[in-house]
Amino acid sequence: MIGPVLEGLRIKSDGCYVDATFGRGGHSRAILDALGPEGRLIAIDRDPDAIGAVPGALRDDERFELVRAEYAGIGDIVRQRGVGGQIDGILMDIGVSSPQLDDGSRGFSFLRDGPLDMRMDPDAGVSAAAWLADVDEQELRRILKTLGEERYAARIARAIVAARRTAPITRTVELADIVAGAVPQRGPVRRHPATQTFQAIRVFINDELGQLRRALEQAVDVLASGGRLCVITFHSLEDRIVKRFMRDSSREAEPYRGMPEVPAEFRPQLTLVGKALTASDAEIEANPRARSARLRIAERAA
């Protein structure tokens, strides 16, 4: 969704922007192409593979800086560079990237055999395999239901706990097979039965929803007046968080709602810009994963 993102960010030639989820740099390259010589782009990613894959043309661009960090720390990252409150636009492209899914060694995909890791930063936190070895069945059931919206969470949790009594679950295909065996098959299968289980575990392992909530709060503080916040989500849990945040931030605080005089600190922080956008048919044809993408845009109020 590069076109809608650039339009949403409303790039200024000499502006200062943040690509909070660099990935493989597609959006960063497009932003830099739209910036003039006085522009600046700060990109953030916690995946060392993303950092290592930066092409030389980007690495050598004096307008560009890539920071290895969690994007939930966007506030500190921006303020440490002396541009707090001066950011003209922030892009957040939430969730797992295509290169992460396509690399079996990262453990994100049930379609490729590999170690059951799922960490976006392999140098931090606990792998999915280590977590599954110890998690309580009821807690696992809760995670699958709340973060994966999995209808058969109880069956799957029971099957995983039973399987690990025999041997540790250390491979992606092992987990996918356990889930497939626990989910009843009725009629034609539209998607792999492990889809929501893998989503739930990945979201939990990487604290993806917590990262998103913290980043949204900080983004408002570092945006300049009139600065744009653009967020791309890929599933309903993320989209609900973004939608509610932007909606609530575009209203006066509850005690002052509808009052003729509202103190400055309780006035709306954001103004909504249009409705949620989805990928074009051409983009979906080129990249089927874009089918579920949803872009929401808001502007920092004066």
Backbone hydrogen bonds, N-H to C=O, Kabsch-Sander energy under -0.5 kcal/mol:
donor,donor_aa,acceptor,acceptor_aa,energy
5,V,1,M,-2.1
6,L,2,I,-2.7
7,E,3,G,-2.3
8,G,4,P,-2.6
9,L,5,V,-2.9
10,R,6,L,-1.2
11,I,6,L,-0.9
15,G,12,K,-2.0
17,Y,40,R,-2.6
18,V,89,G,-2.3
19,D,42,I,-2.2
20,A,18,V,-0.9
20,A,91,L,-2.5
22,F,44,I,-2.6
25,G,22,F,-2.6
29,R,25,G,-2.7
30,A,26,G,-1.6
31,I,27,H,-2.4
32,L,28,S,-2.7
33,D,29,R,-2.1
34,A,30,A,-1.2
35,L,31,I,-1.1
36,G,13,S,-2.7
39,G,36,G,-1.7
40,R,15,G,-2.3
41,L,63,R,-3.0
42,I,17,Y,-2.7
43,A,41,L,-0.5
43,A,65,E,-3.4
44,I,19,D,-2.4
45,D,67,V,-2.1
50,A,47,D,-0.5
51,I,47,D,-1.8
52,G,48,P,-2.6
53,A,49,D,-1.2
54,V,51,I,-1.1
58,L,55,P,-0.9
59,R,55,P,-2.3
60,D,56,G,-2.4
61,D,58,L,-1.5
62,E,60,D,-0.6
64,F,61,D,-1.9
65,E,41,L,-1.9
67,V,43,A,-3.0
67,V,65,E,-0.5
69,A,45,D,-1.0
69,A,67,V,-0.9
73,G,70,E,-1.9
74,I,71,Y,-1.5
77,I,73,G,-2.3
78,V,74,I,-2.4
79,R,75,G,-2.5
80,Q,76,D,-2.8
81,R,77,I,-0.6
81,R,78,V,-0.9
82,G,79,R,-1.9
83,V,78,V,-1.7
86,Q,83,V,-2.1
87,I,222,V,-1.9
88,D,16,C,-3.1
89,G,16,C,-0.9
90,I,228,R,-2.5
91,L,18,V,-2.8
92,M,230,C,-2.4
94,I,92,M,-0.7
94,I,232,I,-2.7
101,L,97,S,-2.0
102,D,98,S,-2.5
103,D,99,P,-1.1
104,G,102,D,-0.9
106,R,103,D,-2.0
107,G,104,G,-1.1
112,R,109,S,-0.6
116,L,170,T,-2.7
117,D,115,P,-2.0
118,M,106,R,-2.5
124,A,121,D,-2.1
128,A,117,D,-2.5
129,A,116,L,-2.3
131,W,127,S,-2.2
132,L,128,A,-2.7
133,A,129,A,-1.3
134,D,130,A,-0.6
134,D,131,W,-1.2
135,V,131,W,-2.2
140,L,136,D,-2.7
141,R,137,E,-2.5
142,R,138,Q,-2.1
143,I,139,E,-2.4
144,L,140,L,-2.5
145,K,141,R,-2.0
146,T,142,R,-2.9
147,L,143,I,-2.5
148,G,143,I,-0.7
148,G,144,L,-0.7
149,E,145,K,-0.5
150,E,144,L,-1.8
151,R,149,E,-0.5
153,A,150,E,-1.2
156,I,152,Y,-2.5
157,A,153,A,-2.7
158,R,154,A,-2.2
159,A,155,R,-2.2
160,I,156,I,-2.5
161,V,157,A,-2.3
162,A,158,R,-2.1
163,A,159,A,-2.3
164,R,160,I,-2.2
165,R,161,V,-0.7
165,R,162,A,-0.6
166,T,162,A,-0.6
166,T,163,A,-1.1
167,A,163,A,-1.7
170,T,168,P,-0.9
172,T,114,G,-2.6
175,L,171,R,-1.9
176,A,172,T,-2.5
177,D,173,V,-2.4
178,I,174,E,-2.0
179,V,175,L,-2.4
180,A,176,A,-2.5
181,G,177,D,-2.0
182,A,178,I,-1.0
182,A,179,V,-0.8
183,V,179,V,-1.4
186,R,184,P,-0.6
190,R,188,P,-0.6
195,T,192,H,-2.0
198,F,194,A,-2.6
199,Q,195,T,-2.0
200,A,196,Q,-2.6
201,I,197,T,-2.4
202,R,198,F,-2.4
203,V,199,Q,-2.8
204,F,200,A,-2.1
205,I,201,I,-3.0
206,N,202,R,-2.0
207,D,204,F,-1.3
208,E,203,V,-2.1
211,Q,207,D,-2.7
212,L,208,E,-2.1
213,R,209,L,-2.4
214,R,210,G,-2.3
215,A,211,Q,-2.3
216,L,212,L,-2.4
217,E,213,R,-1.9
218,Q,214,R,-1.9
219,A,215,A,-2.4
220,V,216,L,-1.5
221,D,217,E,-0.9
222,V,218,Q,-1.5
223,L,219,A,-1.4
224,A,87,I,-3.0
226,G,300,R,-2.2
227,G,224,A,-2.8
228,R,88,D,-2.0
229,L,298,A,-3.2
230,C,90,I,-3.0
230,C,228,R,-0.5
231,V,296,R,-2.5
232,I,92,M,-3.2
233,T,231,V,-0.5
233,T,294,R,-2.4
239,D,235,H,-2.3
240,R,236,S,-2.6
241,I,237,L,-1.5
242,V,238,E,-2.4
243,K,239,D,-3.0
244,R,240,R,-2.6
245,F,241,I,-2.3
246,M,242,V,-2.7
247,R,243,K,-2.4
248,D,244,R,-3.0
249,S,245,F,-2.5
250,S,246,M,-0.8
250,S,247,R,-0.8
251,R,248,D,-1.3
253,A,266,F,-2.1
256,Y,253,A,-2.1
257,R,253,A,-0.6
257,R,254,E,-1.2
259,M,256,Y,-2.3
266,F,263,P,-2.0
267,R,264,A,-1.4
269,Q,249,S,-2.1
270,L,249,S,-2.3
271,T,299,E,-2.5
273,V,297,I,-2.4
274,G,272,L,-0.6
277,L,295,L,-2.8
279,A,290,A,-0.6
279,A,293,A,-0.6
284,I,280,S,-2.3
285,E,281,D,-2.3
286,A,282,A,-1.9
287,N,283,E,-2.5
290,A,287,N,-2.5
291,R,288,P,-1.7
292,S,289,R,-0.9
293,A,290,A,-1.5
294,R,233,T,-2.0
295,L,277,L,-2.9
296,R,231,V,-2.4
296,R,294,R,-0.5
298,A,229,L,-2.1
299,E,271,T,-2.9
300,R,227,G,-3.3
301,A,269,Q,-2.9
